[in-house]
């Protein structure tokens, strides 16, 4: 029962899929609004009779679209990676559309990717703030003392921008820490290197003469282990031939003798 309790998380991932659909709708609405603003700028001339396109406004709208896409990517990673890690395996081996990161996903990899996605989202929000930072009043100026209107209608203060930068740096440090912990974990589970065979320094052992091998009686093995005995003797003969102790003719003769006995 404890094991099957993991299926209680399935409705949570279904809810995230619904949230993904909502973000698709939000993206399309913002894209339509962006297209409408550009069309209005091109078709309705300004007070001087010329066409004016607010580049900063378009840039902010595009950054808003990128923000929606990155949040949608974050949802995809949580839905697929979380379901694969904590609920049930997704049989996608060999599927042409399988995401590259899904083949080696685990809890640590998922946390690192989520942290990197959060850093990307924070970067977009900070960049949107920097675009309007030119309208920032002098430090210490009261917000109610007639702040200038910004592109988005937001009012920025020194303390607010400073805290945005600090929070963004905290996100970056957190992502680096998670990546370092994941790397240390992988290094701890890595198999130790296979030690190389020790080289024995000392007097060389002379190979056994072939006469001794010829004189030794060959015991007839039982039927189930006959092939093993033949293989062992042939291996020894091959080693002696490779060492130059036995000639090719002697090797062939001994091989024929062994095969005849078995």
N, C-alpha and C positions, 0 to 999 in steps of 0.2 A: 504493500500500500504506500509506503514511503517512496518507493521508486516511481510509482505511477503518479505521485503527487506533482511531478514535473509538468504534467499536462495542464495544471492550473495556470501556467504561464501562457498557454496558447491564446486565450482571449486577449491577453495584453498585447501580443504581437498583432492580432487582428485589429485592435484599436490603433496601433501604430500604422497599419496599412491604411486605415480610414484617414488618419492624419496626413499620410502621404498624398492621398487623393485631394484633401483640402489644400495642401500646398501646391498641387498642380493647378487647382482653380485659382489660387492667389497669384501664381506666376502668370497665368493667362490674363487675369484682370490687369495686373501691373504692365504687362506687355502691351495690352490694348490701350491703356492710358498713355504709355510712352509714345505709341504710334499716333494717338490723337493729338498729343502735345506737339509733336514734330510736324504733323500735318497742319495744325493751326498756325504754327510759326511760319510755315512755307506759304500758306494761302492768305493769311491776314497780315498785311503790311503794318509796320510800326507807325509811330507818330510822324517820323520823317519820311514815310513812304517806302522805306527799305525793308528787307527781310532780315529778321533777327532770330537767330537760333541760340538759345541759352546752352552753351556747351557744358557748363557746370551742372545745370539741372539734368541734362541728358546723362552725364557721367554718374550723377547720384542715382538716377533711375536704373542705369545698367548695373551699378554696384548693388542696388536693391534686388535685381533679378539674380545676380550671382549669389547673393546672400541666401535667397530662397533655394537655389540649386544646391548650395553646400549643405543647407539644413536637410534637404531631401536626401542627399548622399549620406548624411549622418543617420537618417532614419533607415535607409537601406542597409547600412552596416549593422545597425542595432537589430533590425528585423531578421535578416538572414544569418548574420554571425551569432546573434544571441540564441536564435532557434536551433542552429546547428550545434552550438556549444552546450546549451542547458536543457533543451527539450528532446530533440530527436535528430538523427542524421538525415541529411538531404542527399539522396542518391543521385549525384550529378557527375560521377566519374566518367570521363570520356565525352561529356556533353560539350558541343562546340561553343555554347554560350556561357560556360562556367566561368565565373569571375576568377581572376588570377589569385587573389588573396584568399579565396575560400578553400583552396587546396591545403593550406597550412594554417588555418585559423584555429586559435585556441583562446583561452581567457586572457592571457597576457598580450597576445597580438591584437586582440579586439580592443583592449584598453588603450594600447598605444595608438591604434588607428583612430579611435574616438577622440583621444587627446589631440592628435594632429588635426582632426576635423574641427574641433573646438577652437584651436589656435587659428585656423583659417577663417572661421566665422568672426572671431574677435578682430582679426586683421582687417576684414571688410568693414566692420563697424568703426574701427579706429581710422581707416582711410577716409570714410565718409565724414568723420569729424574733422580730419585735417584739411579737407577741401574747404570747409567753412571756417577754419581757424583764423582766417584773415579778418573776419568780422568780430573777433574776440575783443572785448573791451579791456581796458587796462586793469591790471590786477588790483583788487580792492574796490573797484567801482561797483556800486549797488546795481542789482538787476533791475530794480524799479526806477532807476534814474534815466529812463528813456533809452533802452538798448535798441540797436539797429536791427532791422528785420533781416533775417538770413534767408537762404534759398529754400530751406525746408521749413522755415518758421520756428525752428528751435533756437533757444538761447543758451549759449555756452559760457562757462566760467573757467577761470584758471584751475580752480580746484577740481571741477568736473573733468576737464581734459587730463589733468594730472592723474586722477584716479583711474581713468580709462587706460592710460599708459601703464600704470602700476599693475592693474588687473591683467592686462595683456601680457606683461612680463611674467606674472605668476603663472599664467597658462603655459607660456613657453617653458619655464623651469619645470613645471609639473610634467609636461610631455617629455622633456629630456630625462627627468628622473625615472619615469615609467619605462622609457626605452633602455636606459642603463640597467634597471632592475631586470627587464626581460632578457637583456644580453647576458647578465650575470647568471640568470637562471638557466639559460641554454648552455653556458659554459660549465655550470655545475653538473648538468645531466649528460655532458659529452663523455663518450667512452674514452678511458685512458689509452694512451698510445701503446701499441704492442712493443714490448722490449725486444731489441735486436739480439740475436743469439751471441752469446759471449764467445770471444775468440780465445782459444786455449793456446798459450805459448809454451812450447816445450818440445821435446824430441818427437819427431814424426814416428808414427807407428807403421811398421812395415806391413804391407798387405800379406795376407795368408797365401802361401803357395798353392797353386792349382792342384798340386799332387795331393795335398792334404784334403782338399775338397773331393778329389776323385777317390781317395782311399776311404773316406768316411762312408759308412753304409747309409744308404738312403732308405728311410723307413716308409713303407707303403701306408698312405693315409686312408682313412675310411672314405667311403664314397661321398658323403656330404661335404667333406673338407678337402677333397682331392685337388680341386682347382686352386684353393688357397695355397697348398703346399707347392704346386707347380709355379704359381706366380712368385712365391717367396724365393725359390731356388733360381728362377730365371732372373729375378731382380738382383740377387747376389752375383750371378754370373755376369749380368750386364755391368754392374759396378766394377767387377774385376777386369772386364774387357775395356771399359772406359779408362781404368787406371793403367792400362798397358801390361797388366800381368798375364792376361789371357789373350791369345790371338783370335782373329775372327774364325779361323778354321776350328780351333778348339772350342770356341763358344757354340758354333753350329753343331759340332759333334756331341757336346755335352747336352745341348738342348734336345737333340734327337734322342739321346739316351733317356733323358728324363721323361719325354713324351711317351717313349716306348714302355717305360716302367709303369706309368700311370694309365 
